[in-house]
Amino acid sequence: MRAVRVRLAPYLLSLPGWFWLGLFFLVPIIAVLSVSLQTGNPDTGYNLTWHFSEFGTVLSNYNGELVRSFLYGAISTLAAFVIAYPMAYWIAFHGGRHKSTYLFIILLPFFVSFVIRTLSWQFLLSDNGIVLGTLKNIGVLPQSTHVLSTPFAVIAGLTYNALPYMVLPLYVAIEKIDRRVVRAAGDLYASGAQAFARVILPLSSAGIFAGFLLVFVTNTGDYVNASILGGPGTTMVGNVIQNSYLSNQDYPTASALSSILMVLLLFVIWLYARVFGTEAVEEAVV
Amino acid sequence: MSTAEASVMAAPRERRRIQLGRFVLPVYTWLVILYTVIPIVLMIVYSFNQAPSGRLTFQWLGFTTQWYQQVFAIPDLTNSLVNSLIVAASSSVISAIIGTPLALALARYRYRGKNLTDGVIFTNIAAPSVVVGASLLSLFISLNVNRGLATIIIAHVTFNIAFVTIVVRARVVGLDRSIERAAYDLGASPWVAFQKVLLPLIMPGILAGMLLAFAMSIDDFIITSFVAGQTLTFPLWVYGAVKVGIPPQVFVMGTLIFLAGVVLALINVFLQRRSA
């Protein structure tokens, strides 16, 4: 009796979670993937025709938005990584007693609403705002300079919002590195750069991958930065999905675009799980 | 090469590395920290700016605490904040109730389906918000569910379960199992052992998970925008006001939420430290 109970225990414990995530996460996602293979419209209903034609249509109609999203996603992820790594390294290796204080300060943006943060940047980057206005007044920049509505503003916003999500997994991974291994590299006559490139960087690869995964997927699918900081020329896939769903009720288009994002994500997760194992992924994330 | 020679050769290199650690990187770190806090400082400072038109402007027009006194002067905005608080509170409680047993199962047992569960939790965290929001919306549409506070809470529970599970699980994994075993040896039933021994031990983890869930919930914009219907939460209201101009009360509320979050997080750190 006891044995049966112990064997069933994990299943009973995970039952509510599976029920909820199954009903409100898995089923809807799978449904969306299947709607993208259906033809029809909201009035007459949809039939599952396994038409991949929707993907062809979407790819040709929103080719620009797709390329732009991946490009903005990739550039902002890389920028966040380049900004975050030296800092995560320094805090983990030289932060001393104040490690958690530094980390806490870097996570402060978490306590400000995402929309307000982005709005703050709109304030900062506006044509006659605090930064540009001042620089124009002292003559550093010509009066015609503007930053808002340009790709730069959108990528800057994406980079800023991604920073805490990038720093955290990097810090966790670098913190775990055994100092003796680094010292051993030095004892074996590795220069600082060599020790970094051949010991520290590879040993923090799980964190790098986790940071890239989280930030790239989030930023590629984002539409808030593009709407608040961007202009007509910076529309991203997220904007199209949101419009197709909420304004135009064009579900096949929205679903096909969602599917492309989701397939991309599943591919990256699969790759990560192959290399590092699923538990490593979760550890790196939180 | 003798060791003396080697150390002489290594000396300048050593010095360079130390300088990198002592000067360049700390300065760099503080610059990034500055970049991190600039928008937050801007929000706090401008919440004290005068705004005769009732809309925030880039110009500094003078210091006032007027907006703090009139923080609830815009009924719709206040309403949206109340909605956000209701959603955050209920979704963090529900996700703790669902996520805690899930965390126990994952931390304590090896069973078939464990890897799959891990995979689902991770996919849930990493999934693009637009996709999660869009797919939930189509579920609600096809089930003919009216969108409002209830659907927002359902959506928030869906993304919060994963966060609670991971935080609680980390706490359970770090526990000494012998304490629980002692309870069994002393004749405690599984329920009593859970209630009197395990639950108090993992409580800090559950609270930390709920805090994270609360923060994620009050901040969420993208998923909420899909499932909200006509109901507005605080981020939705602010986003809607961007085109017509932002009333200073938005920055006041943002500042108050920020301070509350920081205080709660510090209390949490303190509690975790004491119980560790």
Interface residues (C-beta under 8 A of the other chain):
Chain A: R5 A9 P10 Y11 L12 L13 S14 P16 G17 W18 W20 L21 F24 F25 L26 V27 P28 I29 A31 V32 V35 I83 A84 P86 M87 Y89 W90 I91 F93 H94 S100 Y102 F104 I105 I106 L108 P109 F110 F111 V112 S113 F114 V115 I116 R117 L119 S120 W121 Q122 F123 L124 S126 N128 G129 I130 G133 Y160 L163 P164 Y189 S191 G192 L213 L214 V217 T218 T220 G221 D222 Y223 V224 I228 V237 G238 I241 Q242 Y245 L246 Y251 A254 S255 S258 L261 M262 L265 L266 I269 A273 T278 E279 V281 E282 V285 V286
Chain B: A6 A10 R13 R16 R17 L20 G21 L25 P26 Y28 T29 V32 I33 Y35 T36 V37 I38 P39 I40 L42 M43 Y46 L56 F58 I97 I98 G99 P101 L102 L104 A105 L106 R108 Y109 Y111 G113 K114 N115 T117 D118 G119 V120 I121 F122 T123 N124 I125 A126 A127 P128 S129 V130 V131 V132 A134 S135 L136 L137 S138 L139 S142 I154 A155 V157 T158 I161 F163 T165 I166 V167 A170 P190 A215 I218 D219 D220 F221 I222 S225 F226 F234 P235 V238 Y239 V242 I246 V250 F251 G254 I257 F258 G261 V262 A265 V269
